Amino acid sequence: MAGSPADGSPPAAPPRRRRKLPLVVATIIGVLLVATGASVAVVRPGPVAGWLGAAPPPSPTPTPSAEPTPGPVLAGLAVDTPMPTAAGLSEALSEVLAGASLGPRTHVAVQDMVTGTVLFSQSPSAMTMPASTTKLVTAATALAAVGPAHRITTRVVAGSEPGEVVLIGGGDPTLTAGESGFYPGAARLDELAAATRTALGGSTPTRIILDVSLFSGPALGPGWDDDIPTGGYASAITALMIDGGRSDPAAGRGWAQRSAQPDLAAGRAFARALGLPAASVSTAPAGYVEQLASAPPQSEGSAGPAAAASPDSVQNPAAASARPGPSASAASPDAAVQPGSELARVASPPMIGLVEMMLADSDNVIAEAIARQVAIARGEPASFTGAAAAMDAVLLELGLPAEQSDLSDGSGLSRRNRLTPALLTELLVLAGSGSRPELTGLFSGLPVAAWSGTLQDRYQNTSDARRAGAGMVRAKTGSLSGVNALAGTVTTADGRLLAFAVLADSVPLYIDAAQAALDRIAATLARCGCR
């Protein structure tokens, strides 16, 4: 079996009053975000505030986000709290690891977040199947390669014939049909359709051609279990899709039926928004959009651009705008439409919001889409192979040991993936060091024990020793059959912040027992002064 609800998305929270997080959790990172797609509340000041902002303004072209001035990160960390000793940690962890029964390939690394000192290790450089802790690498490389403010656009351009428009997929997995989408703050096809009509002088197109050529290679990952296409935790990875490929955006988090052809499903949703039948949708042949520039203009009066403002949160390059800035000039309503000219576009939530959604709910489809953005940024094909090569390149740029990474996808579904615990803890230490402030967005998405994401329903039993980890552990989960992992940060009893990673890929236990064993290890770190 490829995954489980515990590693996909958490079950709906029971109707209870949410507890306030302990104060020490608020000091884990200097910038704690509560992302809701395009809008994010910044709880603590820091550079992340400058990367987010509101949804894109209704202007013909998006205004590029200025690179923020790096500010203090992890400002709440107390550097003068006692650091555990290697001997103390060894004594505490050896016993709990011996009783964990996670199998012979249980590999561990623990580092101090302030100094980077390695405090405990058990085969820390062993290449291990990481399951969804892979998403830590995906998150870090995406934030480094494209930046926290990067948004993924979905565009409409004029086709070669009157009434023909081309819907170009940019790889946004959160795109949705209307206001009831699955992901918060998602770009909407109904708004894109309205902006397209405006750009065409109020006329409705008669034919929609889909350009999904941005992504190449297989739509399903190498090393994915056979049940992935039908298992409900992922879908075919295409450059155009709505609601992460879900057939129903109202589906709960976790398992959800996925479309067999996500790109075609999205194209038909766009057709419905324009009032067109499903038969009006077809897929462009290879190189079609590139050839449009040499095509003759569409005939005058065949849906020429009108001088009108675009709807909120939609950019409409063909529409007139009185606002200053890098906006396209308006064409007159009766002008001929140049094939290939952009009519309208919508943009995803910023990358930092996509990363948070991916990490919190272990969203496999967002992970693969984000990995392809890394590939595009580094000039690699937007494919599984290209994304893996690009992520390795960015790890090297970050000064991390890329030789300890051998990935085949960005989600962790592939059983060919290999990472080391040492790489993951070094990545976490770097993200918290302040030297690369764009990486701090990684922490805002990590599930908090007994509170959020895939750790929401763990560490809950108040009579269990694992309860010590509640609120103190922020970590990415990972589960495949026979593979269980947990990697993130934990605050010790003395208030010291540690990075840890536990990867086990020969686990003889059922998932609940394996997760309990991992939680006991993390809770031991939380209880520990270990000096």
Secondary structure, DSSP 4 states (H G I P E B T S, - for coil): ----TTTS-PPPPPS-PPPPPPHHHHTS-S--EEEETTEEEESS-STTHHHH-SSPPSSSSPPPPPPPPP---STT--TTSPPPPHHHHHHHHHHHHHTS---S-EEEEEEETTT--EEEEESTT--B--GGGHHHHHHHHHHHHH-TT---EEEEEE-SSTTEEEEE---BTT-BSSTT-SSTT--BHHHHHHHHHHHTTTPPPSEEEEE-TTB-S-SS-TT--TTHHHHSS-----SB-SGGGBS-TTPPSS---B-SSHHHHHHHHHHHHTT--GGGEEEPPTTHHHHHTTSPPPPTTSS-----PPPTTEE-TTS---S-SSPPPPPPTTSPPPTT-EEEEEEPSPHHHHHHHHHHHT-HHHHHHHHHHHHHHTT--BSHHHHHHHHHHHHHHTT--GGGEE-S-SSS--TT-EE-HHHHHHHHHHHHHSSSGGGGHHHHHSPBTTTSGGGTTSS--TTSGGGGGTTTEEEEEEEETTEEEEEEEEE-TTS-EEEEEEEESS--S-HHHHHHHHHHHHHHHHH----
